[in-house]
Amino acid sequence: MPPVGAAVAVAFQTAVVAVKAYAASSFIASMIVNTAISVGISLIARALTPKPTIKQSGIQTSVTTTGGTEPQGFILGRTATAGHHVCPPMSHNDGDTPNGFLTYVIELSDLPGIGLNCVILNDGYSDLGTSAHPDYGYPLLGQRISGTDHAWIKFYDGTQTTADPMLVSKYASYPDRPWSSSFVGRGTAYAILTFRYNREVFNNLPTVRFELDGIPLYDPRFDSTVGGSGSQRWSDPATWTRSANPAVMIYNILRGMRLPTGEIWGGDVSADDLPRDNWFAAMNACDAPIGDRPSFEAGLEVMVNMAPAEVIDELAKTCLGQVSEMGGVFRMRVGAPAAPVQFITDEDIVISAPQELDPFPGLAASANAISSEYPEPASLWTSREAPQILNPAWEVEDGGRRLATSINFPACSNQSQVAQLMSAYIKDARRFRSHRLVLPPEAFLLEPLDTIAWTSVRNGYTNKIFEVVEITDQPGTINQDLVLRERDPGDYGWTASDDLPAVVPVTGLPYRPPQIIAGWSVAASTLKDALGFDRRPAITLSWVGSAALDALFVRYEIRLKATARVVAAGLADRAAGSVLVSDGLLPEAEYEVRGRYVLDRPTAWSSWLDVTTPGIYLQGADLRGGLKGLMDEASLAPVEILANLPQTGNVPGRVVFLTTDAKLYRWTGSAWSREIDAGDITGELGSTGSGTTLAGDAVIAGLVSAGGVSAEVMSVTQLSAITSDIGTATAGVIRSADGKFRIDLNAKTITITV
């Protein structure tokens, strides 16, 4: 791939022939021929003269061109272009996403100094953000979705001196077309567009147009060295400024526009051959205000294979202008005919010379209605039809026939100005009279486009205005042979009140708002097992399955209401109309749920809907082998309820509640036992029969019944303690005949068996 600067040179080679063909004297010759063709015809007839290299239906480059054979071009005034791809679209990674970014490099002008006014991306204008991305430039706000930018633009006006750092960084090692630091594009205005991959935003390669303000032009009215007022100088293009004035554009074309290769495109006419007073007047007439707009503005993308004379004619159409050449001197008139420079009567005409009068043209050359097309910014610079002008009175004059003509204005983008031009052109076309006559030598001061006032008894004229369209010296007599055409300044009247209302913006496709999922609803539910038992808390998500037929899936998100943390997300079949979600959900918890379609066009999330899950908790069946199996795996032994003590499978720690005696037994390793070690007993022992207790000083209190204490359960030491506690008891220990000891404690007897 050639660098931007090299691409300019390659493209230019295809247009060198066209440039040379219209340079210097060749250009002047073409202008003379062009002027001769227009002699004696109306302005509308001249405007309809074919211009094969200029598209008459709208902007010149409506689709971004490719390849190396396109001619160079530049921008005059305000217009739009799709530009030219310097290289095929390139792509680089978006983090871990391969080819996540798409890059366009589009050449806009082969002369520097243009300005970017706005960008048209796909089907609408896109405003630029105010904060530039360090790599990609300013975001296109029309492609900012949910706070995420998807398109950016970086613009170079042709005065840059270094290559774009992003292109060098991302594409220096690009396999097919590495982008070198030498790819500066000096003198070439170009734009870099970067797009983030998102099928909902771009489901095809983006299309783009640019609304631009043209290259700086020299305006002699602002040059103090030539009678103007200001710092502009013809020799210093850095002092020039952008202009949409068609007379200024034509002046610059006549003087010649130097291309990057050094060739001159245009006339190379010297300033002395462009009379200052005449051109100042033409430029001022274009700038004269009508309401809040100048009278005439123009804008055109010029290709260097266009004939400069054709471009001049196209620009002149936008200001009701005419350019004349006489003796190598070029003059221009804008709008209505100027004030008469000579007044004549029938007596001033040389009667010895023949006279010709053409009062009415044939029907083929007549018109009583007019229509037009022009590029409309509100319609993204596509061609738009202006309101047709009809005149019933003229139709009656023409035998009740409507004789319609059409004239397009590819260099005018203001509907009110187009209507103003149409009105003047069709009125001028109704001025049918033309004369050929001879005046005495004193008429030699007349020039083409001058006007005379003729009072003629024979023709019924009283100071009737005629324009000089041709003047020739007669050999020998120096009499002046003139061709005159009827003009009327009243045909050009237009005020701000005549302007048309602003055009309602109409884009290629209407704005498509993001589609929201239809019928979105949520409900608490459960996940059941094969037997129909509730096993898990769940949520049922529902929508209209028959809506959005081009969507394959529905995306959903579930979050905890208290924390706004997403706990579940996924895709569901759009046609199904519902989905049951249980993964990651807790019982008796408050959640919020939302959904959206998955489409290759804009969609949006539904609102969050609240739902509380049911109280479904884990059950024994949720554990492998039940609770017993779980305890077995953990070497735990639960209490078993049995009618008989088991004789097999016993392990230490096995505990059985025996239903036959309502007692607990444990396996000691060799036998079943229900005994409890006395050391494991704390507190008091109770009697299930009497409710009495044996604790503390209960023995002393006389609660040991006769025969109730044996030597096996009361040691001698304990007995000594009891007897020592008797103190001053009135009775002592008595041994009875049966060999038992009895202690009489204050009429209470304790019997001790030894």
C-alpha positions in Angstrom: 0.0 0.0 0.0 1.5 3.4 -0.9 1.7 6.1 1.8 -0.9 8.8 1.8 1.5 11.2 0.1 2.5 8.6 -2.5 -1.1 7.7 -3.1 -1.7 11.3 -4.0 1.0 11.2 -6.6 -0.2 7.9 -8.0 -3.8 9.2 -8.3 -2.6 12.4 -9.8 -0.8 10.7 -12.7 -4.2 9.8 -14.2 -5.3 13.4 -14.4 -2.2 15.1 -15.7 -3.5 15.2 -19.2 -6.7 16.9 -18.1 -4.8 19.5 -16.2 -2.5 20.3 -19.0 -5.4 20.5 -21.5 -6.9 23.4 -19.6 -3.8 25.3 -18.5 -2.8 28.8 -19.6 -3.8 29.7 -23.2 -5.7 26.4 -23.7 -7.9 27.4 -20.9 -8.5 30.9 -22.3 -9.3 29.3 -25.6 -11.9 27.1 -24.0 -13.4 30.0 -22.2 -13.7 32.0 -25.5 -15.4 29.0 -27.1 -17.7 28.6 -24.1 -18.7 32.2 -24.2 -19.3 32.0 -28.0 -21.7 29.1 -27.5 -23.8 31.2 -25.1 -24.2 34.2 -27.3 -27.8 35.0 -27.9 -29.3 32.3 -25.7 -31.0 32.7 -22.3 -29.3 32.0 -19.0 -31.3 28.8 -18.6 -30.2 27.5 -22.0 -26.6 28.1 -21.1 -27.1 26.4 -17.8 -28.5 23.4 -19.5 -25.4 23.0 -21.7 -24.1 19.5 -20.9 -21.1 19.2 -18.5 -20.1 15.6 -18.8 -17.6 15.4 -16.0 -19.8 17.0 -13.4 -22.5 14.9 -11.7 -25.7 16.9 -11.9 -27.7 14.9 -9.3 -25.8 15.7 -6.1 -22.4 15.4 -4.5 -19.6 14.2 -6.7 -18.3 11.3 -4.5 -21.3 9.7 -2.9 -19.6 6.4 -2.1 -16.1 6.0 -0.8 -14.0 5.1 -3.8 -11.1 2.6 -3.9 -8.2 1.8 -6.2 -5.3 3.7 -7.7 -6.9 5.2 -10.8 -9.2 7.8 -9.2 -8.2 11.4 -10.1 -7.1 13.9 -7.5 -9.7 16.2 -6.1 -10.2 19.1 -3.7 -13.1 20.9 -2.0 -14.5 24.3 -2.8 -16.9 25.9 -0.3 -19.1 23.7 1.9 -20.0 20.3 0.5 -19.8 16.6 1.3 -17.8 13.7 0.0 -17.4 10.1 0.8 -13.7 10.4 0.1 -11.3 7.8 -1.2 -9.9 4.8 0.7 -6.1 5.2 0.9 -5.9 1.5 1.7 -8.3 -1.3 2.3 -9.9 -1.4 5.8 -7.5 -2.7 8.5 -8.2 -4.2 11.9 -6.3 -4.7 15.2 -7.1 -6.5 18.5 -9.3 -5.1 21.2 -7.4 -6.4 24.3 -8.0 -10.2 24.0 -10.6 -9.9 21.3 -9.0 -10.6 17.9 -9.7 -7.9 15.2 -11.9 -6.1 17.7 -11.2 -2.7 16.1 -11.7 -1.7 12.4 -9.7 1.1 10.9 -10.5 3.3 7.8 -8.0 5.7 6.3 -9.9 8.0 3.9 -8.4 10.7 1.7 -10.6 13.8 1.5 -8.7 16.5 -0.4 -5.5 16.7 -2.3 -5.1 20.3 -1.4 -4.6 21.3 2.2 -6.5 23.5 4.6 -10.0 22.0 4.5 -12.1 21.9 7.7 -14.2 19.0 9.0 -17.7 20.3 9.8 -19.5 17.0 10.7 -19.6 13.3 10.0 -22.4 11.2 8.4 -22.1 7.6 9.6 -24.5 5.1 8.0 -27.9 6.8 8.1 -27.4 9.9 10.2 -25.2 12.8 11.3 -23.0 12.1 14.3 -21.9 14.8 16.7 -18.3 14.7 17.9 -17.5 14.4 21.5 -15.3 17.1 23.2 -12.8 14.7 24.8 -10.4 12.9 22.4 -9.3 9.4 22.8 -5.4 9.3 22.9 -5.2 6.9 20.0 -8.5 7.2 18.0 -9.5 10.9 18.3 -12.9 12.3 19.0 -15.8 9.9 19.6 -18.8 9.9 17.3 -21.6 10.4 19.9 -24.2 8.8 17.6 -22.4 5.5 18.2 -22.1 5.8 22.0 -24.2 2.9 23.4 -24.8 2.6 27.1 -21.8 4.9 27.8 -19.5 2.9 25.6 -18.0 4.5 22.4 -18.0 2.5 19.2 -16.6 4.9 16.7 -14.0 7.7 16.6 -12.5 10.0 14.1 -9.1 11.7 13.8 -8.8 14.4 11.1 -5.7 15.8 9.4 -6.2 19.0 7.2 -3.1 18.4 5.1 -0.7 20.6 7.0 0.6 17.6 9.1 4.4 16.9 9.2 4.4 13.4 10.8 2.7 10.1 10.4 -0.2 9.3 12.6 1.2 7.6 15.7 -1.7 5.2 16.1 -1.4 3.9 12.6 2.3 3.4 13.0 1.8 1.7 16.4 -1.0 -0.6 15.4 0.0 -1.4 11.8 3.7 -1.1 11.5 3.9 -4.9 11.3 0.7 -5.4 9.4 1.3 -8.4 7.2 -0.1 -7.1 3.9 0.3 -3.3 4.2 2.6 -2.2 7.0 2.1 1.5 7.9 5.5 3.3 8.0 6.4 6.4 9.9 7.1 7.9 6.4 3.4 7.8 5.6 2.8 11.5 6.4 0.5 12.5 3.6 2.0 16.0 3.2 -0.5 18.3 1.6 -3.3 15.7 1.7 -6.3 16.1 4.0 -7.4 12.7 5.4 -9.4 11.1 8.2 -8.9 8.0 10.3 -12.0 6.3 11.5 -11.9 3.6 14.1 -14.9 1.3 14.9 -15.3 -1.1 17.8 -16.8 -4.4 16.8 -20.4 -4.8 18.0 -23.0 -6.5 15.8 -25.8 -4.5 17.4 -24.2 -1.3 16.3 -22.6 -2.3 13.0 -24.0 -5.3 11.2 -22.2 -4.4 8.0 -19.1 -2.4 7.1 -19.9 1.2 8.1 -20.5 3.8 5.4 -19.3 7.3 5.9 -19.5 10.8 4.4 -17.9 14.0 5.5 -19.3 17.5 5.5 -16.4 19.7 4.8 -15.5 23.4 4.4 -13.3 23.9 1.4 -9.7 24.9 0.9 -8.5 28.5 1.7 -8.9 30.8 -1.3 -7.4 34.2 -2.1 -9.9 37.1 -1.9 -8.5 40.3 -3.3 -11.0 42.3 -1.3 -8.8 41.5 1.8 -5.5 42.3 0.2 -4.4 45.9 1.0 -1.8 45.8 -1.7 -4.3 45.6 -4.5 -6.9 48.0 -3.3 -8.6 45.8 -0.7 -8.3 45.9 3.1 -6.5 43.1 4.9 -3.4 40.9 5.1 -4.1 38.4 2.4 -1.5 38.1 -0.3 -1.6 36.1 -3.5 2.0 35.0 -3.1 1.4 33.6 0.4 -1.3 30.9 0.6 -0.9 30.8 4.4 -2.8 34.2 4.5 -5.8 32.9 2.6 -9.1 31.9 4.2 -11.9 29.5 3.4 -14.7 31.0 1.4 -18.1 29.8 0.0 -18.4 32.8 -2.3 -18.8 31.5 -5.9 -17.2 34.7 -7.4 -14.2 34.2 -5.2 -14.0 30.6 -6.4 -14.2 31.5 -10.0 -11.5 34.2 -9.6 -9.1 31.7 -8.1 -9.8 29.2 -10.9 -9.1 31.8 -13.5 -5.8 32.7 -11.8 -4.9 29.0 -11.5 -4.8 26.6 -8.6 -1.4 24.9 -8.0 -1.6 21.2 -7.3 1.0 19.3 -5.1 2.8 18.2 -8.2 3.4 21.8 -9.3 0.9 21.7 -12.2 -1.6 24.5 -12.5 -5.3 23.6 -12.7 -7.2 26.5 -14.1 -6.4 29.5 -16.3 -3.2 31.0 -15.0 -4.7 34.4 -15.8 -2.8 37.4 -14.4 -4.4 39.8 -11.9 -4.2 42.6 -14.5 -6.6 40.7 -16.7 -9.2 40.5 -14.0 -10.4 44.1 -13.4 -10.5 44.7 -9.7 -13.6 46.9 -9.6 -15.6 44.4 -11.6 -14.6 41.4 -9.5 -15.0 43.2 -6.2 -18.6 44.1 -7.3 -19.3 40.4 -8.2 -17.9 39.2 -4.9 -19.9 41.8 -2.9 -23.1 40.9 -4.8 -22.7 37.2 -3.7 -22.1 38.3 -0.1 -25.1 40.7 0.0 -27.4 39.5 2.8 -30.9 38.2 2.3 -32.2 37.8 5.7 -29.7 35.8 7.7 -28.0 34.2 4.6 -25.7 35.5 1.9 -27.3 36.0 -1.5 -25.3 33.3 -3.1 -23.0 30.5 -1.8 -21.6 27.5 -3.5 -19.8 24.2 -2.7 -18.4 21.6 -5.0 -15.9 18.7 -4.9 -13.7 19.3 -7.9 -11.8 16.5 -9.6 -8.8 17.6 -11.7 -10.2 15.7 -14.7 -13.0 18.2 -14.8 -12.7 21.0 -17.3 -12.1 24.2 -15.4 -14.5 26.0 -17.8 -17.2 23.5 -16.9 -16.6 24.1 -13.2 -16.8 27.8 -13.7 -20.1 27.5 -15.4 -21.4 25.3 -12.6 -20.3 27.8 -10.0 -21.8 30.7 -12.0 -25.2 28.9 -12.1 -25.3 29.2 -8.3 -25.1 33.1 -8.4 -26.9 33.9 -11.6 -23.5 34.8 -12.9 -22.0 35.2 -16.3 -18.3 35.4 -17.2 -17.2 37.2 -20.3 -13.8 37.4 -22.1 -12.8 40.2 -24.4 -9.2 40.6 -25.5 -8.0 38.3 -22.8 -9.7 40.3 -20.1 -12.3 38.4 -18.0 -15.2 40.1 -16.4 -18.1 38.7 -14.3 -21.6 39.9 -13.5 -23.7 38.4 -10.7 -27.5 38.5 -10.5 -29.5 41.2 -12.1 -28.2 43.2 -15.1 -26.2 46.2 -14.2 -27.3 49.8 -14.8 -27.2 50.9 -18.4 -23.9 52.3 -19.6 -25.4 53.7 -22.8 -28.8 55.0 -23.9 -29.8 54.7 -27.5 -32.8 55.5 -29.7 -33.7 54.4 -33.2 -31.8 57.3 -34.6 -28.5 55.9 -33.2 -28.7 52.7 -35.2 -26.8 52.5 -38.5 -29.7 52.1 -40.9 -27.5 51.1 -43.8 -26.6 47.9 -42.0 -29.1 45.0 -41.8 -31.1 44.5 -38.6 -32.5 41.3 -37.2 -35.2 40.7 -34.6 -36.0 37.3 -33.1 -39.2 38.0 -31.0 -40.2 34.4 -30.1 -38.3 31.2 -30.0 -39.9 27.9 -31.0 -41.8 25.8 -28.5 -38.8 23.5 -28.1 -36.9 26.5 -26.8 -39.7 27.8 -24.6 -40.4 27.0 -21.0 -43.2 28.1 -18.6 -42.5 25.7 -15.7 -39.3 24.7 -14.0 -38.1 22.0 -11.5 -34.8 21.4 -10.0 -32.7 19.0 -7.9 -29.9 19.9 -5.5 -27.8 18.2 -2.7 -29.7 18.7 0.6 -27.7 18.6 3.8 -30.8 17.7 5.8 -31.1 14.6 3.6 -27.5 13.6 4.2 -26.4 15.4 1.0 -28.5 13.2 -1.2 -30.3 14.7 -4.2 -33.6 16.4 -3.3 -36.2 17.9 -5.6 -37.0 21.6 -5.0 -40.6 22.8 -5.1 -41.6 23.2 -8.8 -42.5 26.7 -10.1 -45.6 26.9 -12.2 -47.3 29.8 -13.9 -50.8 29.4 -15.3 -50.6 32.7 -17.1 -47.6 31.7 -19.0 -49.3 28.4 -19.9 -52.2 30.4 -21.4 -49.7 32.4 -23.4 -48.2 29.2 -24.7 -51.5 27.8 -26.0 -52.6 26.1 -22.8 -49.6 23.9 -22.7 -47.2 23.3 -19.8 -43.7 23.5 -21.1 -41.5 22.2 -18.3 -37.8 22.4 -18.0 -35.4 21.2 -15.3 -32.1 22.6 -14.1 -30.0 21.0 -11.4 -27.7 22.7 -9.0 -25.0 20.3 -7.8 -23.0 23.2 -6.4 -25.8 24.7 -4.4 -27.1 23.1 -1.1 -29.5 25.8 0.1 -33.1 25.2 -0.8 -34.1 28.9 -0.5 -31.2 29.9 -2.8 -32.2 27.2 -5.3 -35.7 28.5 -5.3 -34.3 32.0 -5.9 -32.3 30.8 -8.8 -35.2 28.9 -10.3 -37.4 31.9 -10.1 -34.8 34.2 -11.9 -34.0 31.6 -14.5 -37.6 30.9 -15.6 -38.4 34.6 -15.6 -35.3 35.3 -17.7 -36.3 32.5 -20.1 -39.6 34.4 -20.8 -37.5 37.4 -22.2 -37.7 36.3 -25.8 -36.5 39.3 -27.8 -33.1 39.5 -29.2 -31.7 42.0 -31.8 -28.7 42.2 -34.1 -27.9 45.7 -35.1 -25.0 48.1 -35.9 -24.1 51.1 -33.8 -21.6 53.9 -34.7 -17.9 53.7 -33.6 -18.6 55.5 -30.3 -20.1 52.2 -29.1 -16.7 50.6 -29.1 -16.5 51.1 -25.4 -19.2 48.5 -24.9 -18.2 45.1 -23.7 -20.1 41.8 -23.3 -22.4 41.8 -20.3 -22.8 45.6 -20.5 -26.4 46.8 -20.7 -28.0 49.6 -22.8 -31.3 51.3 -22.5 -33.2 51.5 -25.8 -36.1 53.8 -26.6 -37.7 52.7 -29.8 -40.9 54.0 -31.3 -40.8 51.4 -34.0 -40.6 48.5 -31.4 -42.5 50.2 -28.7 -39.6 50.4 -26.2 -39.1 53.0 -23.6 -35.6 52.7 -22.0 -35.9 48.9 -22.4 -32.9 47.1 -21.0 -30.9 44.9 -23.3 -27.7 43.1 -22.5 -24.7 43.0 -24.9 -24.0 39.3 -25.5 -21.7 39.8 -28.5 -19.8 42.8 -30.0 -17.7 42.8 -33.1 -15.8 45.6 -34.9 -16.8 46.0 -38.6 -13.7 46.2 -40.8 -13.1 49.6 -42.3 -15.9 51.5 -40.7 -15.1 50.7 -37.0 -18.9 50.4 -36.6 -19.9 48.0 -33.8 -21.9 44.9 -34.7 -23.9 44.0 -31.6 -26.1 41.1 -30.5 -28.5 42.2 -27.8 -30.8 40.2 -25.6 -33.8 41.4 -23.6 -33.2 41.6 -19.8 -35.3 43.0 -16.9 -33.9 43.7 -13.4 -37.3 43.0 -12.0 -36.8 39.3 -12.8 -34.2 39.0 -10.1 -36.1 40.5 -7.1 -36.0 38.2 -4.0 -36.4 39.1 -0.3 -36.1 37.2 2.9 -39.8 36.7 3.0 -39.6 34.7 -0.2 -37.2 32.2 1.4 -38.6 28.7 2.0 -39.0 27.0 5.4 -36.1 24.9 6.5 -36.1 21.3 5.2 -37.2 18.7 7.7 -34.3 16.3 8.1 -34.9 13.0 6.3 -32.2 10.4 6.6 -31.8 7.2 4.6 -33.4 5.1 7.3 -35.5 6.3 10.2 -33.9 6.1 13.7 -34.4 2.7 15.1 -34.8 2.8 18.9 -33.5 -0.2 20.8 -36.0 -3.0 21.0 -37.1 -4.1 24.5 -38.1 -7.6 25.2 -41.9 -8.1 24.9 -44.0 -9.4 27.8 -41.1 -9.8 30.3 -42.2 -11.2 33.6 -40.8 -13.3 36.5 -42.3 -15.6 39.1 -41.1 -17.6 42.1 -41.0 -21.3 41.3 -39.4 -24.6 42.4 -37.3 -27.3 40.7 -39.1 -30.6 41.2 -37.6 -34.2 41.1 -39.0 -37.1 39.1 -41.6 -37.8 41.8 -42.9 -34.2 41.7 -41.3 -33.2 45.1 -39.9 -29.7 45.5 -36.1 -29.9 45.7 -34.7 -26.4 44.9 -35.8 -22.8 44.9 -36.2 -21.4 41.3 -37.4 -18.5 39.3 -39.5 -18.7 36.1 -38.6 -16.1 33.4 -41.3 -15.4 30.8 -41.7 -13.4 27.6 -43.7 -13.3 24.3 -42.0 -16.1 22.3 -43.6 -15.0 19.0 -42.2 -11.5 19.1 -38.8 -10.5 17.5 -38.7 -13.4 15.2 -35.2 -12.5 14.0 -33.8 -13.0 17.6 -32.5 -16.5 18.3 -31.8 -16.0 22.0 -32.9 -14.0 25.1 -30.2 -13.0 27.5 -31.1 -12.7 31.2 -29.4 -11.6 34.4 -30.4 -12.3 38.1 -28.9 -10.3 40.9 -29.4 -10.2 44.7 -31.5 -7.2 45.5 -29.6 -6.3 48.7 -26.2 -6.2 47.0 -27.0 -5.7 43.3 -24.5 -8.5 42.6 -25.3 -10.7 39.6 -25.5 -14.3 40.7 -26.8 -15.9 37.5 -26.8 -15.1 33.8 -27.4 -17.0 30.6 -29.1 -17.4 27.2 -32.5 -18.9 26.6 -34.3 -19.9 23.4 -36.4 -16.9 22.3 -39.1 -19.1 20.7 -39.6 -21.1 24.0 -41.1 -18.1 25.7 -39.9 -19.0 29.2 -37.0 -20.6 31.1 -36.7 -22.0 34.7 -33.5 -20.9 36.5 -32.4 -22.5 39.8 -28.6 -22.5 39.7 -27.0 -20.3 42.3 -30.3 -19.3 43.9 -30.8 -19.3 47.7 -34.1 -20.1 49.4 -36.3 -17.2 50.7 -34.0 -14.6 49.2 -35.0 -11.4 47.3 -33.7 -11.1 43.7 -34.1 -8.8 40.7 -34.3 -10.1 37.1 -33.9 -8.4 33.7 -33.8 -9.6 30.1 -33.0 -8.5 26.5 -33.0 -9.9 23.0 -29.8 -11.0 21.3 -30.0 -9.3 17.9 -27.8 -7.7 15.2 -29.5 -4.4 15.8 -30.0 -2.1 18.8 -31.7 -3.7 21.8 -32.1 -2.7 25.5 -32.5 -4.4 28.8 -35.9 -4.6 30.4 -36.4 -3.0 33.7 -35.4 -5.0 36.9 -38.3 -7.0 38.3 -38.5 -8.2 41.9 -39.0 -11.8 43.0 -38.5 -13.8 46.2 -37.6 -17.4 46.0 -39.6 -20.0 48.0 -38.3 -21.7 51.2 -37.0 -24.9 49.8 -34.1 -26.3 51.8 -31.9 -29.4 51.7 -33.5 -32.8 52.6 -32.2 -36.2 53.5 -32.6 -37.3 50.0 -30.1 -34.6 49.0 -27.4 -36.6 50.9 -25.8 -39.7 49.5 -27.2 -42.7 51.5 -29.3 -40.4 53.6 -28.3 -39.0 57.0 -27.1 -42.4 58.2 -24.9 -42.8 55.2 -23.5 -39.3 55.9 -22.8 -40.2 59.6 -21.2 -43.5 58.6 -18.8 -41.7 56.3 -17.9 -39.5 59.1 -17.5 -42.5 61.6 -20.5 -41.2 63.6 -22.9 -43.6 65.4 -26.4 -42.4 65.9 -28.7 -43.9 68.7 -30.6 -46.9 67.3 -34.0 -47.8 68.5 -34.4 -51.6 68.7 -36.4 -54.3 70.5 -33.4 -56.6 70.9 -29.8 -56.0 71.4 -27.9 -56.9 68.2 -25.4 -59.7 68.3 -23.5 -58.9 65.1 -22.0 -55.8 63.5 -21.2 -54.3 66.8 -18.5 -51.7 67.1 -17.3 -49.7 70.0 -19.5 -46.7 70.5 -22.6 -48.3 69.1 -25.6 -47.1 71.2 -29.0 -48.8 71.3 -32.2 -47.7 73.0 -33.9 -50.9 74.0 -37.7 -50.6 73.7 -38.3 -53.6 76.0 -36.9 -51.9 79.1 -36.6 -48.3 77.9 -32.9 -48.2 78.7 -29.8 -47.2 76.8 -27.1 -49.7 76.1 -23.6 -49.3 74.7 -21.2 -51.8 73.2 -18.0 -51.8 75.2 -16.1 -53.9 72.7 -17.1 -57.2 74.3 -20.6 -56.8 75.8 -23.6 -54.5 76.1 -23.6 -52.4 79.2 -26.0 -49.9 80.7 -23.7 -49.0 83.7 -22.5 -45.5 84.3 -19.2 -44.9 86.1 -19.8 -43.2 89.5 -17.1 -40.7 88.6 -19.2 -39.5 85.7 -22.1 -38.6 88.0 -22.2 -35.1 89.4 -25.0 -33.5 91.4 -27.7 -35.6 93.3 -29.1 -39.0 92.9 -32.8 -39.2 92.7 -35.1 -42.0 93.5 -37.8 -42.6 91.0 -40.0 -44.2 93.6 -40.0 -41.8 96.6 -38.3 -38.8 95.1 -35.9 -38.8 98.0 -32.2 -38.1 97.5 -28.9 -39.1 99.0 -26.6 -36.2 99.0 -24.8 -34.0 101.5 -25.7 -34.6 105.1 -28.8 -36.7 104.2 -27.5 -39.6 106.2 -27.2 -37.5 109.3 -30.7 -36.2 108.7 -31.9 -39.8 109.2 -32.8 -40.6 105.6 -30.9 -43.9 105.5 -33.5 -46.5 106.2 -32.9 -49.7 108.1 -31.1 -52.2 106.1 -30.7 -49.7 103.3 -26.9 -49.4 103.5 -24.7 -52.4 103.1 -21.0 -52.7 103.6 -20.7 -52.8 99.8 -21.9 -49.4 99.4 -20.7 -47.8 102.6 -17.1 -48.1 103.6 -15.8 -48.1 107.2 -14.3 -44.6 106.6 -17.7 -43.4 105.6 -19.3 -45.0 108.6 -16.7 -43.4 110.9 -17.5 -40.1 109.3 -21.2 -40.7 110.1 -20.5 -41.7 113.7 -18.2 -38.7 114.2 -21.0 -36.5 112.9 -23.4 -37.9 115.5 -21.7 -35.8 118.1 -23.8 -35.8 121.3 -26.4 -38.3 120.2 -28.3 -39.8 123.2 -28.0 -43.3 121.8 -25.1 -45.2 120.4 -24.5 -47.9 118.0 -26.3 -51.1 119.0 -25.6 -54.5 117.5 -28.7 -56.5 117.2 -29.1 -60.3 117.6 -29.2 -60.7 113.8 -25.7 -59.3 113.6 -26.7 -55.9 112.2 -25.7 -52.6 113.6 -28.3 -50.0 114.4 -27.7 -46.5 115.3 -30.3 -44.7 117.3 -30.1 -41.1 116.4 -32.6 -39.1 118.4 -35.3 -41.8 118.0 -34.3 -42.5 114.4 -32.7 -45.7 113.6 -30.1 -46.6 110.9 -29.6 -50.2 110.4 -26.1 -51.1 109.1 -25.5 -54.5 107.6 -21.9 -55.7 107.8 
